[in-house]
Amino acid sequence: MTINDAQQEVDNWIKTVGVRYFSELTNMAILTEEVGELARIIARKYGDQSFKNNEEQADLGDEMADVLWVLICMANQTGVNLTEALQKNFEKKNSRDADRHKNNDKLKG
């Protein structure tokens, strides 16, 4: 599935199953909530916190997909083509950061 395909499929789902998009502000709040759920898993799996009893089955991929879903919703409702935006972002990073990380002593062995 391409990013464009994902944007189209989410749009179709919203319009047929989801009734309509939530407002942009509501989706921003939902995105923040979903990122928090993702952060909780990361903190427990890779950080110093331990899982609570009911969190052991937490699915990292599912939480990442939740974040992506809401981000796609926000892109759709604000007219952002994520494929184009990501391509422009790569161009920006490739010109701005071409040597930045190579020259970062903190990243060297």
Backbone as numpy.savetxt, mean C-alpha at the origin, in Angstrom:
# Nx Ny Nz CAx CAy CAz Cx Cy Cz
-1.66 -9.86 -13.04 -2.51 -8.68 -13.04 -1.62 -7.44 -13.04
-1.90 -6.53 -13.93 -1.17 -5.26 -13.96 -1.79 -4.29 -12.97
-1.09 -3.21 -12.72 -1.66 -2.17 -11.85 -2.93 -1.61 -12.48
-2.90 -1.40 -13.78 -4.09 -0.90 -14.48 -5.25 -1.88 -14.34
-4.96 -3.18 -14.50 -6.01 -4.19 -14.31 -6.59 -4.11 -12.90
-5.72 -3.95 -11.92 -6.17 -3.87 -10.53 -7.06 -2.65 -10.33
-6.68 -1.52 -10.91 -7.52 -0.33 -10.78 -8.89 -0.56 -11.41
-8.93 -1.22 -12.54 -10.21 -1.49 -13.20 -11.04 -2.50 -12.41
-10.41 -3.55 -11.89 -11.16 -4.55 -11.13 -11.72 -3.99 -9.83
-10.91 -3.17 -9.15 -11.41 -2.54 -7.92 -12.58 -1.63 -8.25
-12.45 -0.84 -9.32 -13.54 0.06 -9.72 -14.81 -0.72 -10.03
-14.67 -1.82 -10.74 -15.82 -2.66 -11.07 -16.45 -3.23 -9.79
-15.62 -3.70 -8.87 -16.14 -4.27 -7.62 -16.90 -3.20 -6.83
-16.28 -2.04 -6.71 -16.93 -0.95 -5.96 -18.29 -0.62 -6.55
-18.37 -0.55 -7.87 -19.61 -0.14 -8.52 -20.67 -1.24 -8.57
-20.27 -2.49 -8.42 -21.25 -3.58 -8.48 -21.56 -4.20 -7.13
-20.57 -4.29 -6.27 -20.76 -4.92 -4.96 -20.72 -3.89 -3.84
-19.80 -2.97 -3.94 -19.59 -1.99 -2.88 -20.53 -0.80 -2.92
-21.38 -0.72 -3.91 -22.38 0.34 -4.11 -21.73 1.64 -4.60
-20.78 2.18 -3.86 -20.09 3.41 -4.26 -18.81 3.52 -3.43
-17.94 4.41 -3.87 -16.72 4.68 -3.11 -17.07 5.42 -1.83
-16.36 5.12 -0.76 -16.43 5.97 0.43 -15.80 7.31 0.06
-16.05 8.32 0.84 -15.43 9.62 0.57 -13.91 9.50 0.67
-13.22 10.44 0.03 -11.77 10.44 0.08 -11.25 10.52 1.51
-11.89 11.33 2.31 -11.48 11.47 3.70 -11.67 10.16 4.47
-12.81 9.50 4.25 -13.05 8.21 4.89 -12.01 7.20 4.44
-11.72 7.17 3.13 -10.72 6.23 2.64 -9.34 6.53 3.20
-9.00 7.79 3.43 -7.72 8.12 4.05 -7.66 7.56 5.46
-8.76 7.67 6.19 -8.81 7.12 7.54 -8.70 5.59 7.51
-9.38 4.97 6.54 -9.31 3.51 6.41 -7.89 3.08 6.04
-7.25 3.83 5.14 -5.87 3.51 4.77 -4.96 3.57 5.99
-5.13 4.57 6.79 -4.34 4.71 8.01 -4.57 3.52 8.94
-5.81 3.11 9.07 -6.15 1.94 9.89 -5.49 0.68 9.35
-5.55 0.49 8.03 -4.96 -0.71 7.42 -3.45 -0.73 7.55
-2.81 0.43 7.40 -1.35 0.52 7.60 -1.01 0.19 9.05
-1.85 0.61 9.97 -1.64 0.27 11.38 -1.72 -1.23 11.63
-2.67 -1.90 10.97 -2.78 -3.35 11.11 -1.55 -4.05 10.53
-1.06 -3.54 9.42 0.17 -4.08 8.82 1.35 -3.84 9.76
1.44 -2.66 10.33 2.53 -2.33 11.25 2.51 -3.24 12.48
1.31 -3.57 12.96 1.20 -4.45 14.12 1.84 -5.80 13.83
1.55 -6.36 12.66 2.12 -7.66 12.30 3.64 -7.56 12.17
4.12 -6.51 11.50 5.56 -6.33 11.32 6.25 -6.19 12.67
5.66 -5.39 13.57 6.26 -5.18 14.89 6.36 -6.48 15.68
5.37 -7.36 15.50 5.36 -8.61 16.25 6.20 -9.69 15.58
6.19 -9.72 14.26 6.91 -10.76 13.54 8.40 -10.46 13.42
8.74 -9.20 13.15 10.13 -8.82 12.90 10.71 -7.91 13.96
9.86 -7.37 14.81 10.32 -6.45 15.84 10.37 -7.14 17.20
10.32 -6.35 18.23 10.50 -6.84 19.58 9.21 -7.24 20.29
8.08 -6.91 19.71 6.82 -7.28 20.36 6.48 -8.74 20.09
5.68 -9.31 20.97 5.21 -10.68 20.76 3.73 -10.64 20.36
3.31 -11.70 19.67 1.91 -11.82 19.26 1.02 -12.06 20.47
-0.17 -11.49 20.44 -1.20 -11.85 21.41 -1.79 -13.17 20.95
-2.53 -13.84 21.81 -3.07 -15.17 21.48 -3.86 -15.20 20.19
-4.70 -14.20 19.96 -5.58 -14.21 18.79 -4.91 -13.63 17.54
-3.65 -13.25 17.63 -2.97 -12.65 16.49 -2.04 -13.62 15.75
-1.86 -14.80 16.27 -0.91 -15.75 15.70 -1.18 -16.05 14.23
-2.44 -16.02 13.81 -2.80 -16.36 12.44 -2.80 -15.13 11.52
-2.28 -14.02 12.00 -2.27 -12.80 11.20 -1.56 -13.05 9.88
-2.16 -12.59 8.80 -1.66 -12.83 7.44 -1.04 -11.56 6.89
0.27 -11.54 6.81 1.00 -10.36 6.34 0.57 -9.97 4.93
0.48 -10.94 4.03 0.08 -10.66 2.66 -1.32 -10.07 2.57
-2.23 -10.60 3.37 -3.60 -10.09 3.36 -3.64 -8.64 3.83
-2.85 -8.32 4.84 -2.83 -6.93 5.33 -2.21 -6.01 4.29
-1.18 -6.47 3.58 -0.60 -5.66 2.51 -1.61 -5.45 1.40
-2.38 -6.49 1.08 -3.41 -6.37 0.05 -4.50 -5.40 0.49
-4.85 -5.38 1.76 -5.83 -4.40 2.26 -5.34 -2.98 2.04
-4.05 -2.74 2.33 -3.47 -1.41 2.11 -3.54 -1.06 0.63
-3.14 -2.01 -0.21 -3.15 -1.77 -1.65 -4.56 -1.50 -2.17
-5.53 -2.25 -1.67 -6.93 -2.07 -2.09 -7.39 -0.64 -1.83
-7.17 -0.16 -0.62 -7.65 1.19 -0.28 -6.87 2.24 -1.06
-5.57 2.02 -1.26 -4.78 2.95 -2.05 -5.30 3.00 -3.49
-5.66 1.86 -4.04 -6.24 1.82 -5.39 -7.58 2.55 -5.41
-8.39 2.35 -4.39 -9.66 3.09 -4.31 -9.41 4.59 -4.35
-8.46 5.05 -3.58 -8.17 6.48 -3.51 -7.64 6.98 -4.86
-6.83 6.18 -5.52 -6.33 6.57 -6.84 -7.49 6.68 -7.83
-8.36 5.69 -7.82 -9.51 5.70 -8.73 -10.39 6.92 -8.52
-10.70 7.20 -7.30 -11.66 8.27 -7.06 -11.04 9.66 -7.21
-9.71 9.74 -7.25 -9.07 11.05 -7.43 -8.45 11.18 -8.82
-8.66 10.18 -9.68 -8.20 10.26 -11.06 -6.72 10.01 -11.27
-6.08 9.31 -10.34 -4.65 9.01 -10.47 -4.47 7.68 -11.18
-3.69 7.69 -12.25 -3.30 6.48 -12.94 -2.04 5.97 -12.24
-2.17 4.90 -11.47 -1.04 4.43 -10.67 0.11 3.90 -11.52
-0.17 3.37 -12.69 0.91 2.91 -13.56 1.78 4.10 -13.95
1.15 5.17 -14.42 1.90 6.37 -14.80 2.61 6.98 -13.60
1.93 7.03 -12.46 2.53 7.62 -11.27 3.75 6.82 -10.82
3.66 5.51 -10.87 4.79 4.67 -10.47 5.95 4.82 -11.45
5.66 4.89 -12.74 6.72 5.10 -13.73 7.44 6.43 -13.49
6.69 7.48 -13.23 7.29 8.78 -12.93 8.11 8.72 -11.65
7.64 7.96 -10.68 8.35 7.83 -9.42 9.69 7.12 -9.62
9.70 6.08 -10.47 10.96 5.40 -10.80 11.93 6.38 -11.46
11.42 7.17 -12.39 12.28 8.15 -13.07 12.87 9.13 -12.07
12.06 9.61 -11.14 12.52 10.53 -10.11 13.61 9.88 -9.26
13.35 8.66 -8.81 14.32 7.98 -7.95 15.61 7.67 -8.71
15.49 7.29 -9.97 16.68 6.96 -10.75 17.56 8.18 -11.03
16.96 9.35 -11.15 17.77 10.54 -11.37 18.25 11.13 -10.04
17.38 11.24 -9.08 17.72 11.86 -7.80 18.64 10.98 -6.96
18.40 9.68 -6.99 19.11 8.78 -6.08 20.10 7.86 -6.79
20.52 8.24 -8.00 21.39 7.36 -8.80 22.62 6.90 -8.01
23.24 7.79 -7.26 24.44 7.42 -6.50 24.26 7.55 -5.00
23.13 8.05 -4.59 22.91 8.34 -3.18 23.15 7.13 -2.28
22.55 6.00 -2.60 22.66 4.82 -1.74 24.02 4.15 -1.87
24.60 4.20 -3.08 25.93 3.63 -3.30 26.97 4.37 -2.45
26.75 5.66 -2.23 27.70 6.48 -1.48 27.36 6.60 -0.01
26.38 5.88 0.45 25.96 5.93 1.85 26.77 4.93 2.66
27.68 5.44 3.47 28.54 4.57 4.29 27.74 3.69 5.24
26.56 4.14 5.63 25.72 3.36 6.54 25.24 2.06 5.89
25.19 2.02 4.55 24.69 0.84 3.85 25.81 -0.10 3.42
27.02 0.31 3.61 28.16 -0.53 3.19 28.47 -1.56 4.26
28.71 -2.78 3.81 29.03 -3.96 4.57 29.38 -3.82 5.97
